[in-house]
Amino acid sequence: MPTDSRATAAALLPLVGGPANVLSVAHCMTRLRLGLADPSRADEEALRAVPGVLGLVVDGGSYQVVLGPGVVGTVTAAFEELVGRSTVAGELAALGAELKGERQRRNATPVKTALRRLAAVFVPLIPALIGCGILAGVNGLLLNAGLLPWLTPALAAVASGFMALIAVFVGVNTAKEFGGTPVLGGAVAAIVVYPGVAKVTPFGVTLAPGQGGVLGALAAALLATYVEKWCRGRVPAALDVLLTPTLTVLVAGLATLYGLMWAAGAVSTAIGTAADWLLTTTGAFAGLVLGGLFLPLVMLGLHQALIPIHTTLIEQQGHTVLLPILAMAGAGQVGAALAVYVRLRHDTSLRTTIRSALPAGLLGVGEPLIYGVSLPLGRPFLTACVGGAAGGAFVGFFAMLGDQVGATAIGPSGWALFPLLAGDRGWGTLLAIYAGGLLTGYAVGFAATYVFGVTDRVIAAAGSGRPAPDPSGGPTPDPSGGPAHDPSGGPTPSRSG
């Protein structure tokens, strides 16, 4: 008969002296470990008699209640909840969390929720992607220049190790985000990059190590999480520690080998093919659209959907050809801010804001300029998008000519992207194209904003300290962020500056 975890926790709490007597709560594989302020207040005999308690180990002020594998985890969680909610601080924290959750539920849509959870999987990987990407770029320069041949093999190993095992990290983060055991998610995802899969021929198709990449790892770990949850509710508690991880790895692992790797590989290949076709065939137009729409995508939080696409391209080709184009949106934003600075000469407060935010914008962090300048004024936000479209078209045009510019990592943009540039051409060509795109974005964003973005109405509104009316006739965007804030609550990859 399954143990009622909440009832067991509720029965244990008064027998150890109540919540005020509990200093710490932890558990191992089989025992609930309690640190008590006054051990004499615990009733040992009554504790041993609680249904579901298999034994009691007393070690000084530590009381170890033996509950058995599987059961101990759920009882500990229920016990911690009771201890926390029985204190004033715990009640306030719970109330705050409840209000925050209610606000998130009101603002959440299925798409935004899915994107937020997707971002929670990939965003923690960005620091490693940046570090390894920069080292890969430095190593490429040394190889091309024939310098330090004794160092380049070591740099290659340091830069490539993470990318070789990125599927494992994706699996760990996926299981963690969706409520599974992280190490089981990583174990199943590791199958994707295991060299031995080359010997597996499901339905006559030979698999290749790494086939499916991060998408395959994401799917495998997600399946493992659902299998694990299914097992937790059905496997007897005494066998949970043995059967649940075994069945999870077996079922999700076989599904990965006999379906998910092939399907994810087909999707990954299609993404790479589509990106290459898009830029080589319609490069200028694609750049125009992507560069012009990226700022609104950031405002809506929809840019999160691009994270696994960037990661897949980096894994496949060594760089993502989309990020340098999307970074042009930030160039348009910088140009628009400079135009506002020039036109509104007498608005000291706004000009101070621009001076403070401009360095961050040049280095790829566009939020201060968006929320502090262009979005409250209305039209400058639209003309910034025009500048981004022009810069994107510039980079896309050269992609049509065969000079694609890519980035070896996601996260930075603006000037901060220079060390991460990569492509089939020489370093000088890559720098020239990307710098040309930035300058185009700056110039067009400045000109469009100077001529069309700063109207008499905007000048009057800036002078009065009120936001300018939205030129579309709708409500003025909320300068504090509103729906534009990153829904993940974490760092925004591929920032708009």
Sequence and secondary structure as in RCSB ss.txt:
>XXXX:A:sequence
MPTDSRATAAALLPLVGGPANVLSVAHCMTRLRLGLADPSRADEEALRAVPGVLGLVVDGGSYQVVLGPGVVGTV
TAAFEELVGRSTVAGELAALGAELKGERQRRNATPVKTALRRLAAVFVPLIPALIGCGILAGVNGLLLNAGLLPW
LTPALAAVASGFMALIAVFVGVNTAKEFGGTPVLGGAVAAIVVYPGVAKVTPFGVTLAPGQGGVLGALAAALLAT
YVEKWCRGRVPAALDVLLTPTLTVLVAGLATLYGLMWAAGAVSTAIGTAADWLLTTTGAFAGLVLGGLFLPLVML
GLHQALIPIHTTLIEQQGHTVLLPILAMAGAGQVGAALAVYVRLRHDTSLRTTIRSALPAGLLGVGEPLIYGVSL
PLGRPFLTACVGGAAGGAFVGFFAMLGDQVGATAIGPSGWALFPLLAGDRGWGTLLAIYAGGLLTGYAVGFAATY
VFGVTDRVIAAAGSGRPAPDPSGGPTPDPSGGPAHDPSGGPTPSRSG
>XXXX:A:secstr
    HHHHHHHHHHHTT GGGEEEEEE SSEEEEEES GGG  HHHHHHSTT  EEEEETTEEEEE  TTHHHHH
HHHHHHHHHHTSHHHHHHHHHHHHHHHHHHHH  HHHHHHHHHHHHHGGGHHHHHHHHHHHHHHHHHHHHT  TT
THHHHHHHHHHHHHTHHHHHHHHHHHHTTS HHHHHHHHHHHH GGGGG  GGG    TTTTHHHHHHHHHHHHH
HHHHHHHTTS GGGHHHHHHHHHHHHHHHHIIIIIHHHHHHHHHHHHHHHHHHHHHHHHHHHHHHHHHHHHHHHH
TGGGGGHHHHHHHHHHHSSBSSHHHHTHHHHHHHHHHHHHHHH TT HHHHHHHHHHHHHHHTT  HHHIIIIIH
HHSHHHHHHHHHHHHHHHHHHHHHHTT   EESSSS  GGGGGGGEE SS HHHHHHHHHHHHHHHHHHHHHHII
IIIS HHHHHHHHHTS    TTSS    TT GGGS TTSS  SS   
